[in-house]
C-alpha cells in the first residue's frame, strides 16, 4: 500500500518510526520534503535510502571537515545541494 505524504511533518514521523528521526533538523526535513515535491515526480518514501543519499551540514566548514575537502564556497560543491538557510544545507553523498 502506498501512502501519500502531504507535508514534511509526516515525512519526519516516518523517519522517526524507521529509527532515522535524528538524521535531519526540523528545517532540514522541510527542505528535503520541498526538494522532493518540487521534482514533480511520484516518489516512494524510503527513509533509509534518503538517509544514505543525503547528509545535513551546519555550514561549509562542517562539510569540509566531515568529507576531507577544502571548498571555499557552497556553490563549488559538485553534488546536489539543498539549501536550508544561509549557512545550513543538505548535500547528496559524495
Backbone bond lengths (Angstrom), bond angles and torsions (degrees), N, CA, C in turn:
res aa  C-N    CA-C-N  psi(-1)  N-CA   C-N-CA  omega(-1)  CA-C   N-CA-C  phi
1 X - - - 1.435 - - 1.532 109.08 -
2 X 1.314 116.05 131.39 1.455 121.41 176.18 1.519 109.03 -97.40
3 X 1.323 115.73 140.19 1.449 121.76 179.65 1.513 108.10 -118.60
4 X 1.317 116.49 131.01 1.470 121.20 176.93 1.524 108.24 -76.02
5 X 1.317 115.48 125.78 1.459 121.77 175.88 1.520 106.51 -92.91
6 X 1.318 116.42 119.44 1.457 120.81 -173.07 1.523 114.54 -92.77
7 X 1.324 117.39 -23.79 1.466 118.84 179.85 1.524 110.66 -156.16
8 X 1.316 114.12 173.01 1.468 119.74 -174.14 1.525 112.50 -66.11
9 X 1.342 118.31 -26.11 1.469 119.18 -179.78 1.529 110.71 -69.02
10 X 1.328 116.77 -37.06 1.461 119.77 175.51 1.524 110.35 -64.26
11 X 1.320 116.52 -41.18 1.457 120.71 177.90 1.526 110.02 -62.24
12 X 1.324 116.99 -44.66 1.454 121.96 178.90 1.532 110.68 -59.90
13 X 1.330 116.60 -42.05 1.466 120.70 178.60 1.522 111.59 -61.30
14 X 1.334 116.67 -41.64 1.470 120.11 179.07 1.525 110.23 -64.80
15 X 1.318 117.67 -41.23 1.457 120.46 175.57 1.529 109.95 -58.35
16 X 1.332 116.63 -41.79 1.462 120.57 179.19 1.510 112.52 -61.04
17 X 1.320 116.83 -44.17 1.467 121.79 178.40 1.526 110.47 -61.11
18 X 1.321 116.44 -34.88 1.463 121.26 -179.14 1.537 112.32 -84.67
19 X 1.329 117.47 5.10 1.466 120.71 179.62 1.517 113.04 78.26
20 X 1.327 117.65 17.90 1.461 122.36 -177.92 1.528 111.93 -119.25
21 X 1.316 117.63 21.26 1.453 122.25 -175.95 1.511 115.32 -65.43
22 X 1.327 117.24 -16.48 1.462 121.28 -179.23 1.532 112.47 -99.57
23 X 1.322 117.37 5.60 1.466 120.98 -176.88 1.524 113.11 -66.83
24 X 1.339 116.61 -31.98 1.456 121.48 -176.83 1.524 109.51 -136.15
25 X 1.313 116.03 152.33 1.458 121.17 174.16 1.530 108.81 -72.75
26 X 1.320 116.32 172.59 1.465 120.43 176.30 1.522 110.17 -56.57
27 X 1.326 116.83 -48.11 1.462 120.42 178.77 1.527 111.24 -65.98
28 X 1.326 116.23 -32.60 1.460 120.20 177.74 1.518 112.01 -65.17
29 X 1.349 116.88 -43.84 1.467 120.10 176.53 1.520 110.57 -60.30
30 X 1.326 116.97 -42.75 1.462 120.29 -179.91 1.527 110.55 -62.70
31 X 1.330 116.93 -45.56 1.468 120.87 -179.74 1.529 111.24 -63.57
32 X 1.326 117.17 -41.64 1.463 120.84 179.75 1.531 110.52 -66.54
33 X 1.326 117.27 -43.07 1.463 120.48 177.74 1.524 110.34 -60.08
34 X 1.338 117.02 -47.09 1.462 120.90 179.59 1.524 111.16 -60.42
35 X 1.323 116.81 -40.61 1.462 122.11 178.57 1.532 110.77 -59.53
36 X 1.323 116.19 -46.24 1.460 120.82 -179.72 1.529 110.14 -66.47
37 X 1.321 116.81 -44.33 1.466 121.17 179.80 1.531 111.74 -62.18
38 X 1.322 117.02 -40.63 1.464 121.06 -177.38 1.516 112.73 -68.94
39 X 1.341 116.63 -17.09 1.461 119.12 178.12 1.529 110.48 -66.17
40 X 1.335 116.06 -23.71 1.458 120.39 178.49 1.514 114.42 77.04
41 X 1.310 117.62 0.98 1.459 121.21 -178.71 1.520 109.97 -102.51
42 X 1.333 116.37 150.19 1.452 120.25 172.12 1.527 107.20 -66.66
43 X 1.305 115.84 142.19 1.461 120.33 -175.92 1.515 108.65 -139.24
44 X 1.308 117.29 130.98 1.455 121.93 173.94 1.524 106.92 -89.65
45 X 1.328 115.06 114.95 1.459 120.33 -175.27 1.521 110.86 -67.26
46 X 1.301 115.51 123.35 1.460 123.20 177.08 1.522 106.73 -129.36
47 X 1.321 116.19 97.99 1.465 121.41 -175.99 1.524 111.75 -60.28
48 X 1.311 117.11 -37.79 1.467 120.49 -179.42 1.526 109.87 -66.22
49 X 1.327 116.63 -46.81 1.466 120.69 -179.29 1.529 111.00 -62.69
50 X 1.338 117.19 -44.68 1.468 119.76 179.64 1.530 111.63 -65.03
51 X 1.336 116.64 -35.51 1.468 120.32 177.84 1.524 111.72 -65.84
52 X 1.321 116.15 -31.71 1.462 120.18 177.44 1.522 111.15 -79.07
53 X 1.335 116.94 -34.49 1.456 121.04 -174.79 1.521 112.74 -80.01
54 X 1.333 117.99 -34.02 1.462 121.70 -174.03 1.522 111.95 -123.27
55 X 1.333 115.67 145.10 1.457 122.97 176.13 1.515 108.89 -133.18
56 X 1.329 116.00 138.26 1.459 120.79 177.64 1.530 109.63 -92.06
57 X 1.332 115.51 139.24 1.459 122.03 179.95 1.525 109.73 -125.28
58 X 1.337 115.58 144.61 1.465 120.90 178.84 1.518 111.94 -70.80
59 X 1.334 115.58 -33.31 1.462 120.65 -179.01 1.529 108.52 -171.65
60 X 1.313 115.77 -178.27 1.465 120.70 -177.77 1.526 111.60 -63.15
61 X 1.318 117.27 -38.17 1.463 120.58 178.76 1.529 110.69 -61.05
62 X 1.322 116.63 -42.95 1.463 121.47 177.01 1.531 110.17 -59.58
63 X 1.333 116.95 -46.53 1.459 121.30 178.13 1.533 110.92 -58.46
64 X 1.335 116.08 -50.47 1.466 120.31 -178.74 1.526 111.71 -59.83
65 X 1.326 117.21 -44.08 1.460 121.08 -178.94 1.526 112.09 -64.45
66 X 1.315 117.13 -43.27 1.457 120.70 -176.22 1.521 113.23 -76.74
67 X 1.337 117.47 -18.25 1.462 121.34 -177.82 1.526 113.24 -117.18
68 X 1.333 116.52 7.78 1.465 121.71 -179.87 1.530 111.23 52.63
69 X 1.351 114.79 48.47 1.466 122.03 179.87 1.522 109.02 -118.75
70 X 1.328 115.91 174.84 1.460 120.70 -179.94 1.535 110.80 -140.98
71 X 1.336 116.40 46.93 1.456 120.04 177.77 1.523 110.46 -70.10
72 X 1.334 115.92 146.34 1.468 121.23 177.80 1.526 112.05 -98.10
73 X 1.328 117.01 -22.46 1.462 122.34 -179.19 1.516 109.57 -139.47
74 X 1.313 116.78 144.54 1.456 120.83 177.43 1.520 110.41 -58.71
75 X 1.317 116.89 -36.62 1.455 121.45 -179.06 1.524 112.90 -62.42
76 X 1.324 118.24 -19.29 1.466 122.17 -179.96 1.529 113.12 -80.74
77 X 1.321 116.80 -15.26 1.461 120.71 -179.10 1.530 108.20 -66.79
78 X 1.316 115.99 133.63 1.464 120.88 -170.71 1.529 113.84 -97.91
79 X 1.306 117.67 25.85 1.458 121.97 175.88 1.523 108.40 -126.45
80 X 1.325 117.07 172.51 1.467 120.32 179.39 1.522 110.36 -59.85
81 X 1.325 116.02 133.66 1.462 122.29 178.65 1.524 108.14 -124.05
82 X 1.324 115.40 133.32 1.464 122.09 174.56 1.521 106.05 -117.37
83 X 1.307 116.61 111.63 1.469 120.47 -178.53 1.527 109.69 -74.34
84 X 1.326 115.44 137.12 1.459 122.09 175.61 1.526 109.18 -103.02
85 X 1.320 115.57 -48.48 1.462 122.27 174.54 1.523 107.33 -154.15
86 X 1.300 117.43 -161.73 1.470 120.57 -175.36 1.533 112.06 -57.18
87 X 1.325 117.16 -40.17 1.462 120.79 -176.48 1.526 114.20 -107.11
88 X 1.324 116.59 -41.11 1.464 120.54 -174.99 1.518 111.28 -78.88
89 X 1.328 115.28 145.48 1.459 121.16 177.37 1.508 110.77 -157.26
90 X 1.307 114.84 164.66 1.457 123.04 173.97 1.526 106.17 -113.05
91 X 1.325 115.91 135.79 1.462 120.46 178.82 1.526 109.18 -124.39
92 X 1.326 114.57 143.37 1.462 119.92 172.33 1.521 108.36 -68.15
93 X 1.298 115.51 151.06 1.469 120.49 -179.63 1.514 111.51 -56.00
94 X 1.316 114.16 141.40 1.457 119.47 179.01 1.516 110.22 -110.61
